[in-house]
Amino acid sequence: MIRDLMFAARTLRRSPVFALTAALTIALGIGATTAIFSVTNAVLLRPLPYKDPDRLVVLYGDLRARNNLGMPISAENYADIRNGSTAGFDDMAAVFTRRQVLPRADGTPEQVTIGGVTTNFFRLMGASLVVGRDFEDADGAPPPPAPAGPPPAGGAQPQGPQLPTMVILSYEYWQRRFGGDPSVVGADLPSGPGGPPLQRIVGVLAPRFQLLFPPADNMETAPELWTALRLTYDNRNRNAYFLRPIGRLKTGVTVARAQAEVEAAVDGVRKNFPLYATARFYGRLEPMHKTLVEEVRPAILALMGAVVFLLLIACANVANLLLVRASLRGSELAVRSALGAGRWRIVRQLLAEAFLLTAVGAIFGVALAWSGVRELLALAPENLPRLGSVTIDPIVLAFTAAISLGAALLSGLVPAWNVFRFDPMSVLRGSGRAAGLGRTGMLRNIVVVAEVALCFVLLIGSGLMIRSFLALQRIDPGFDAARVLTFQLLGGRGARAAQPAERSAITQEIESALRAVPGVQDVTTSFPFPLTGGYSTIRWGLADALADQSKYQAVDWQMVRPGYFEMMKTRLLDGRTFTPADNDPTRNLVVVDQFLAAKAFPNQSAVGQRILIRIRTPEPEFVEIIGVVAHQRFTSLADAGREQVFVTDGFLGFGAPRWAIRTTADPSAAASQVRAEIAKLDSTLLVSEVEPMATIVWRAQASTRFTLTLIAVFAAIAALLVAVGLYGVLSTLVRQRTAEIGVRMALGAEPSAILSLVVGQGLRLSAAGVAVGLVTAFAVTRLMTTMLVGVRATDPLTFAAMAAVFFAIAAFASWLPARRAAALDPTIALRE
């Protein structure tokens, strides 16, 4: 085999153009496949970086009667489920995340991310510490009750002794904030005036610990501080949903068995609390890895399928090149056979050339993939989990070696198989080249048809993604994002203010300061803000829900300042929007979107009607609808989402953290002035997450844009390879039929007839491939359904358009050799 490879190297060195063309063709396929597999490996295949990751499950709460799925769990429900399902679980812990403002070393405010966990969390996840200790059970003891007796003077509520909150630092925050100083363990975390209660550092996590949840769960990936939760299990707080429980199944216990145990525990909750029975509350277990990648799995598998098709097309192209080369070497192979070389010996020699070409292509391909991964990471959407771990690692290199071996076999076996149909005596007796070429014609045609079919499927996929992206561009989000700058204000005097009136005055000061910024047309504040995450739902219902709680439904809510709809240019459909007079806790007024209005009051005006909502009181309260606005896309541009209800920030006591300004020019230019005005107003107020609203909308399209770009690139490369392959086949056909073409022209055939003859051959091959591709595409594109927006997977317009595009490519590829055939001099052709 070594002698075969050495001979193959000498042979290929004498044909550098052929060798380079074949190696680069296979390099494109291997490089693209390697790059996409590196993403597939990191996101879908690599185990989670936790202890026994295959036994970890996440517990979600579903209120099925309200179609409110995937909710967090309240502390009380978590305790009941954990205590009632000990047979199936080794342990169960819970976590939630939030953001907080802490002072830097120089006293300026800094936003940090916090992970609140039960004390057993890190033991369950298998996390290790580099300094200090893990949380102990005592760290999660609830605070002692307030002392008995009459309240102190002034009417303030009596408070029990305050216990410190125990804190574990992330390694990265420890290095950045404290320079890796181990003496911080045991010290209290600086909090500044009016900051959080006493927080005591007890340890430091090992580097790169992450919290891996799907984006829809609104969890911070890398909290900088981890606090031990001092949970008080009080049934008055049973409706406060904030915990994400994680459980580790016992060895041998299936998810289905654990699910049955959880359901038994949840059944007790439903029996003891009728509200949960009417809402049809269920606990749903999902494997942690499965739920993490569920949203992105279809797109990644689609991309993986696309590059496999591209690799097959590259292999087919190289196989065609090798067929041509074998045909041109017919005399050489015949002499070898006549001198005693068996068919297997000749096959081995041809396979050696294919392996050598593929090996060179694989080296180039890995280099392409290495640079391609950087581009992928820059283009990838933020909701792609474990994006930072995508790399060309040994597993990816092993995969590359495997597909390279497969590519060599696919490329080499086609010409090698033709050896068994090879008659050396007829070649030695015949004219050599023509005889050799003739035997490979049918086989080359079959390879080209296969190439066309694979390429057409890729073109259909890219066409569907283009249609989806265009549909996404046309979607009305319910607001105008042009010239809007958004930012978050955290901390400051407003966070320390105890009374609503004081918070209201501070909010008004901020608004006045922002309006004074040059170029600012309008100002508003809101929480949550469209397309920025952090959404939660509340109950709503009509009056009959008081007697039948099963009639309550879920609705998205948003706290806004009067003028929000005008600033965001959200259309008013009926009634009016909020005025400054409505911004009062005593005014039970709401604005609803068109979805809720149509659902609650079909065929009549919703203005003046009353609905029940539960947002600030233990039980729902009546509020009056004063206006109906256009629906806003809150969580996704691709998904309309559920109904919406809007309340004023005064209704909830003031203090919406997300602000937005509309400017007369580029909103980014106003960012520095906004920071300066806020600093003058309150130096402890932190301005964070400053970005134009257009950027937020652009980011909301990232998943579709990512898939579209890659599939379109792969389809373009595939179309180029198929065009080259078709050109090669027809060029060989012209060379093979030179004498025939000369006879035709000598007997009076016009050049146009010769042109039609060759182009017709190319279009017939293309038509056969498109027919096979249509059948394949009808089956394959159905797997893309979840990725498409505003278009069906079997959209006939896309199929017809891509067929027209491909026939145009095929016609051009066929015209080039056809033009050469039509220009032949018949006397020269007959002389051959």
C-alpha angles and dihedrals in degrees: 000000000000089000089049091052092047091050090047090052091052091047094049091046088063089056103045096160092052093045094048093046093050094044094049091047092054090041090060091054096043094043094052092044093048093049094050092043089055087060092043091050095048096044108030108019109032113091118245113267094249137099111282092350094183089064096051119107132179121223117221128186118227124194093194098181088060096039088238105143135174095026126163118253128246118241091247094051090045091054093049093048094045093049092045098050106050095126095067101036134065087202143333128213135175138217141182132178136216141158129254138179119239130171121256121225089274092050097252115132121261130187114232130182118236130204113199111200141172111254094255094054100102093043090053093048093044094237118162131212127224097196132023126354142306122253117284127212090253090060089068097047110131117250115268116263121264115268117268121247138068118327116263122259116291094041095265117152114257113251130208122225111296116241118207118252109240114230135196115195125221112243092241094052091045090055095044100042103030103023092240092296108166091200091076088079106102093022125112119252112246110248107170127219113330090003128137121304122274112311118190123199113228103165152348125242124231114262125284099015108161137186107228114201129141115267092249089067091065094224125152111244099212113024112195095207127036117201129194109239116233095204122192111203102217121156090218086071097045091113093055100104114192112118126097106203121208122193135191114218119224116253109281095013113125125217089246092056092047089047090056090052092049090049090054090054093045090049087063090053091051092050095048096043114041093196089067090049093053091045089048095232115199134174113227124197119208127180105254096232093046095053092045095058101028095100097047099036096090093051094047093047090048090053091046090051090048094054092045088055089048091051091050090051090050090049091050091050092051089046089055091049090051091048090055090046092049090048092052089049093052094117092048092050091046092053090048090051092047090052091057107273109145123224092255089053090055091045089052091052092050091047090050090058091048091049092049093049091047093048091054089045091050092054091051089043094055089050090051091047092050092057092036093059090061090054091047092053091050091050099039119107120249092243091068103109122229091010091157092060095060107118144133097266131165092273091055091047090051089052089049090052090050095050090044089056090048091047091051091052093047092047096043102040095063095062090033091055088053089062089072088060091047119115108195094190094058089050093050091048095043135065093279109224099045093048092049094048095048094060094059099048099095093043092051090049091053091050091050092050089052090049091050092049093051092045092049091055089053091048090051091050092050090046092054091049091049090052090049093050092049090049089051090053090053095051113112105226091197094252141060111250096186116118094357121135118196129194141158126242115204134176119357129116092313092064090052096046113109100193127065091227091058092047090049092053091050091049090051091051090053092049092050091049092051093048088056092061109107113256095019112134101177142000133205142161131213146166123234101020123211115273095358099101130233097107126160135175136231135197122266134173146148125263092276089066088074089070097033114035092188087076093068114108136192123259134178112241133203130190111216139173120239107273093037095118093046092049093047090042092233109168118250108221101178139001119356141300129242121297126198088260089061092057094094132108090232095057107088095198130138140179117217133196126247092259094059093041091053092045097046100036111022117188093007140075116273093203111111093016122122128228134179120244131174110211110115104017132059090245130034118275132202119258130179123236111230099171148010120219135184115278115264124214100239107171106015140008090218095052121054092209128202133309121295137218124191127206130180121258086240090059088064098037101272130273113106103175101206114082131186135189130193114217136194093234139015105340093210089066090064095056096090092047091050090053091048094050093048091048090053090050098046124354091198092058111101121216110204142160093031110180140133117264088236088063090053090051090046090052091050087061093049098102094052092042092050094052093041094051095049097043090046091051092048091047091050092050090046091050090051092050092048091048090052090046092050091047090051093051093049093044088055089046091053091048091047094048097041093117092046091050089050091053092048092051092045088054091053107274111156120231088246090060091052089047090052091047094057097037089048090055090053093047092049090054089047093048091053090050093046090051091054090043092053092056091046093046093052088059100037101044092059085075088065095060095108091051096053127093122198095348135083121238089240096044105164094207091058092047092050094045093050091047089054091048092050094048088052089053091046092048091053093046089049095045094062097063090033090059089053091050092050090051094055117126104234093215091056091044092051091047088060 
